[in-house]
Amino acid sequence: MNVNLLDSFRVFMDTGGGVLWMILLLTLVLWTLIVERFLFLNFGYSNCKEQWMLDWKSRGDKQSWYAHRIREGIISQAKIKLGKTVRLINTLIALSPLLGLLGTVSGMIDVFDVMAFIGTGNARAMATGVSEATITTMAGMVVAISGLYFSKRIEDRVEDETRQLADLLTYQ
């Protein structure tokens, strides 16, 4: 059963052509980054937050201009650390439908090649190119749509955590 599933997967990927393999690689990188951000937000960030809170609370001066700049620096550092890979995630999401479009163009070129050599009478020969075009377009869109949801959740969480830290770093 496992061998059959693996063979089916390989046949599906080969049907989509080389572009589908690129979309798969992009998807693996994208989801690795998304999972890493959620793991950091849920488990790693609390240690950083505690350290920043401890550093701020141990300060004697919290009123001066210099203290305000330190507070802003801590908040900025937290926002950078929280949103470390958000831009890359958003770039990969934007890139996935473009790769799907590349697969569409590649598949249509295959269709036109078949039409040039065989003519329009052999639909089976043209089906490979149409299949490649359709599968890669679908794959690019599925990656983008699913990634958008989680990207937005990460962005919202970064904003919430930054705001919460700013509220906790009081002036008195």
C-alpha positions in Angstrom: 0.0 0.0 0.0 2.8 2.5 0.9 4.7 1.7 -2.4 1.5 2.3 -4.3 0.9 5.6 -2.6 4.4 6.7 -3.3 4.1 5.7 -6.9 0.8 7.6 -7.2 2.5 10.7 -5.7 5.4 10.4 -8.1 3.1 10.0 -11.1 1.1 13.1 -9.9 4.2 15.1 -9.5 5.5 14.1 -12.9 2.2 15.0 -14.5 2.7 18.6 -13.2 6.2 18.7 -14.7 9.3 20.4 -13.3 7.3 23.4 -12.1 5.2 21.3 -9.7 8.4 20.0 -8.1 9.5 23.7 -7.6 6.1 24.4 -6.0 6.5 21.4 -3.7 9.9 22.7 -2.6 8.5 26.2 -2.1 5.6 24.7 -0.1 8.0 22.7 2.2 10.0 25.9 2.9 6.9 27.9 3.5 5.3 25.5 5.9 8.6 25.0 7.7 8.8 28.8 8.3 5.1 28.9 9.4 5.5 26.1 11.9 8.8 27.6 13.2 7.0 30.9 13.8 4.1 29.3 15.6 6.5 27.3 17.8 8.5 30.4 18.6 5.4 32.4 19.4 3.9 29.7 21.6 7.1 28.4 23.3 10.2 30.5 22.7 8.9 34.1 23.0 7.9 33.9 26.6 11.6 33.5 27.7 12.6 36.6 25.6 9.6 38.5 27.0 10.5 37.6 30.6 14.1 38.7 30.0 13.0 42.1 28.5 10.6 42.6 31.4 13.3 41.8 33.9 15.7 44.2 32.3 13.1 47.0 32.3 12.0 46.4 35.9 15.6 46.3 37.1 16.1 49.9 35.7 16.0 52.6 38.3 15.3 55.4 35.9 12.1 54.9 33.9 11.1 58.5 33.4 14.0 60.2 31.4 14.3 60.6 27.7 17.0 58.0 27.7 14.8 55.5 29.5 12.0 56.1 26.9 14.4 55.4 24.1 15.5 52.1 25.8 11.8 51.2 26.2 11.3 51.9 22.5 14.4 49.8 21.7 13.1 46.9 23.7 9.7 47.1 21.9 11.4 47.3 18.5 13.7 44.4 19.3 10.6 42.3 20.3 8.8 43.3 17.1 11.8 42.3 15.0 12.3 39.0 16.8 8.5 38.2 16.6 8.2 39.0 12.9 11.6 37.6 11.9 10.4 35.5 8.9 7.0 37.1 8.2 8.3 39.0 5.1 9.9 35.8 3.7 6.6 33.9 4.4 4.6 36.6 2.5 7.1 36.5 -0.3 6.8 32.8 -0.7 3.0 33.1 -0.6 3.1 35.7 -3.4 5.5 33.5 -5.4 3.4 30.4 -5.4 0.7 31.5 -7.8 3.4 32.9 -10.0 5.0 29.5 -10.2 1.6 28.0 -10.9 1.3 30.5 -13.8 4.7 29.4 -15.0 3.5 25.8 -15.0 0.4 26.9 -16.9 2.5 28.6 -19.6 4.9 25.6 -19.7 1.9 23.2 -20.1 0.4 25.3 -22.9 3.7 25.4 -24.7 3.6 21.6 -24.6 0.1 21.6 -26.0 1.1 23.9 -28.8 4.1 21.7 -29.6 1.9 18.7 -29.9 -0.5 20.6 -32.1 2.3 21.7 -34.3 3.6 18.2 -34.9 0.5 16.0 -34.7 -2.4 18.5 -35.2 -5.6 18.9 -33.3 -6.9 15.5 -34.0 -5.2 13.7 -31.2 -6.7 15.0 -27.9 -4.8 12.4 -25.8 -1.5 13.8 -26.9 -2.6 17.3 -26.0 -4.0 16.2 -22.6 -0.5 15.9 -21.0 0.1 19.6 -21.6 -3.3 20.6 -20.4 -2.9 18.5 -17.3 0.4 20.1 -16.5 -1.1 23.5 -16.9 -4.1 22.8 -14.8 -2.3 21.0 -12.0 0.4 23.6 -11.5 -2.1 26.4 -11.5 -4.2 24.6 -8.8 -1.2 23.8 -6.7 0.1 27.4 -6.8 -3.3 28.7 -5.7 -3.8 26.1 -3.0 -0.4 26.9 -1.5 -1.1 30.7 -1.6 -4.6 30.5 -0.2 -3.7 28.2 2.7 -0.5 30.2 3.4 -2.4 33.5 3.5 -4.6 32.4 6.4 -1.7 31.4 8.6 0.4 34.4 7.5 -2.4 36.7 8.7 -2.6 34.9 12.0 1.1 35.3 12.5 1.0 39.0 11.7 -1.9 39.5 14.0 -0.1 37.7 16.8 3.0 39.7 16.3 1.0 42.9 16.6 -0.8 41.7 19.7 2.3 40.5 21.4 4.1 43.8 20.6 1.2 45.9 21.9 1.0 43.7 25.0 4.7 44.1 25.7 4.5 47.9 25.3 1.6 47.9 27.8 3.7 45.9 30.3 6.8 48.2 30.1 5.3 50.9 32.2 7.0 54.2 33.0 6.6 54.0 36.7 
